[in-house]
Amino acid sequence: MDGPDRSAQAVAGARRIVVKIGSSLLVDGNTGAVDHARLAALTATISGWLAGGKQVLVVSSGAVALGARRLGTTTSAQGLERKQAAAAVGQSLLMRAWGEAFAPHDRVTAQILLTLDDTETRRRWLNARATVATLLDLGVVPVVNENDTVATDEIRYGDNDRLAARVAQMIGADLLILLSDVDGLYTADPRRDPSARHILFVEALTPEIEAMATGANAEAAVGTGGMATKLMAARIAADAGCATLIADGRQGLAGGGRSTLIAASTTAKAAWKQWIGGSLATRGTLVVDAGCAHALAAGKSLLAVGLVSIEGDFGKGDAVQVVTADGQPVARGLIRYDAADAARIVGVASAGLKAALGYEGGPVVIHADDLTLR
């Protein structure tokens, strides 16, 4: 299978896609205003994907550039405080542009502002993941940007590439698309070296591949951060079970042009399970009956009715271990209740949960997707 076919198949087979779009693709370089024609083309393609059953999240730059134009300044001449002020002004303009572009397709957009800390702090990461998952399930298009208004060292060249990769990791995306102003990875910067060869497919990010993005080629994508930043993002995505497609955003998303596809090194589900199973310290213990342990082994979710007792002081979203009455480890997972509420529903059947809790919480204590067997 050649490169274009691989890339087309990656898009066709992806259920959940993150598309990162830099400011050089959204903002007209001559006027400093939104490039509405390009935005219309992008949203038309994304809307087609949505109609076909895919879920799409957009990571969009452009707030600082749009805000600077409205304020009558230039981004290159600004210090940090003025860039933050420009971001505050420009973010509303950016969201308005996205909302208007999706409106003809009857698609709702939602603004999500993140800093890198939001994707590194586990509790905030889990909260953001739950919110984004709900929006995607509702058919909404989340539009994510860095929270540049309050960020300090985050406003720097290329951060949205890495942010997009962290978001792809967070939501279990199948494909990360990084739209650049070149059509993928070359053995050297094609604008400086006419003998540079285009690479259609990367099976693994070896040191030799990564070296191609250093030196002169590091500036090959001048819009938002360079090829080195994009390969850093691709590594984050690959380790999370997400493939990465680096493409020329000036050609749109419909395909037809050359691009570079970087394969995932695992599956999203396996990466998520591995993170739960090996990267988190547990905050408590759930003791379950034999029937529940058998159900978990068969791939089912942990229900309140199967609980025998709980131990520890944990919060919603914390990792807990699951054991049998004689202390044999069964699993570990991310719990949907804090310790106080979990204690109220030990052994309670679904019909009695609302009365026990005082609210409609649901019978699932740990969902099968958030649980790994020991």
HELIX and SHEET records of a PDB file:
HELIX    1   1 GLY A    3  GLY A   13  1                                  11    
HELIX    2   2 SER A   23  LEU A   26  1                                   4    
HELIX    3   3 HIS A   36  ALA A   51  1                                  16    
HELIX    4   4 ALA A   63  LEU A   71  1                                   9    
HELIX    5   5 THR A   75  ALA A   77  5                                   3    
HELIX    6   6 LEU A   80  PHE A  102  1                                  23    
HELIX    7   7 ALA A  103  HIS A  105  5                                   3    
HELIX    8   8 LEU A  116  GLU A  120  1                                   5    
HELIX    9   9 ARG A  122  ASP A  137  1                                  16    
HELIX   10  10 ASP A  159  ILE A  171  1                                  13    
HELIX   11  11 PRO A  207  ALA A  211  1                                   5    
HELIX   12  12 GLY A  215  GLU A  219  5                                   5    
HELIX   13  13 GLY A  226  ASP A  239  1                                  14    
HELIX   14  14 GLY A  249  GLN A  251  5                                   3    
HELIX   15  15 ALA A  268  GLY A  278  1                                  11    
HELIX   16  16 ALA A  290  ALA A  297  1                                   8    
HELIX   17  17 ALA A  304  GLY A  306  5                                   3    
HELIX   18  18 ALA A  339  ARG A  344  1                                   6    
HELIX   19  19 SER A  350  GLY A  352  5                                   3    
HELIX   20  20 LEU A  353  LEU A  357  1                                   5    
HELIX   21  21 ALA A  368  ASP A  370  5                                   3    
SHEET    1   A 8 THR A 109  LEU A 114  0                                        
SHEET    2   A 8 VAL A 141  GLU A 146  1                                        
SHEET    3   A 8 GLN A  55  SER A  60  1                                        
SHEET    4   A 8 ARG A  16  ILE A  21  1                                        
SHEET    5   A 8 LEU A 175  SER A 180  1                                        
SHEET    6   A 8 ALA A 243  ASP A 248  1                                        
SHEET    7   A 8 SER A 259  ILE A 262 -1                                        
SHEET    8   A 8 PHE A 201  VAL A 202  1                                        
SHEET    1   B 2 LEU A 185  TYR A 186  0                                        
SHEET    2   B 2 HIS A 198  ILE A 199 -1                                        
SHEET    1   C 5 LEU A 307  GLY A 312  0                                        
SHEET    2   C 5 GLY A 284  VAL A 288 -1                                        
SHEET    3   C 5 ALA A 319  THR A 324  1                                        
SHEET    4   C 5 PRO A 329  LEU A 334 -1                                        
SHEET    5   C 5 LEU A 371  LEU A 373 -1                                        
SHEET    1   D 2 LEU A 302  LEU A 303  0                                        
SHEET    2   D 2 VAL A 364  ILE A 366 -1                                        
END                                                                             
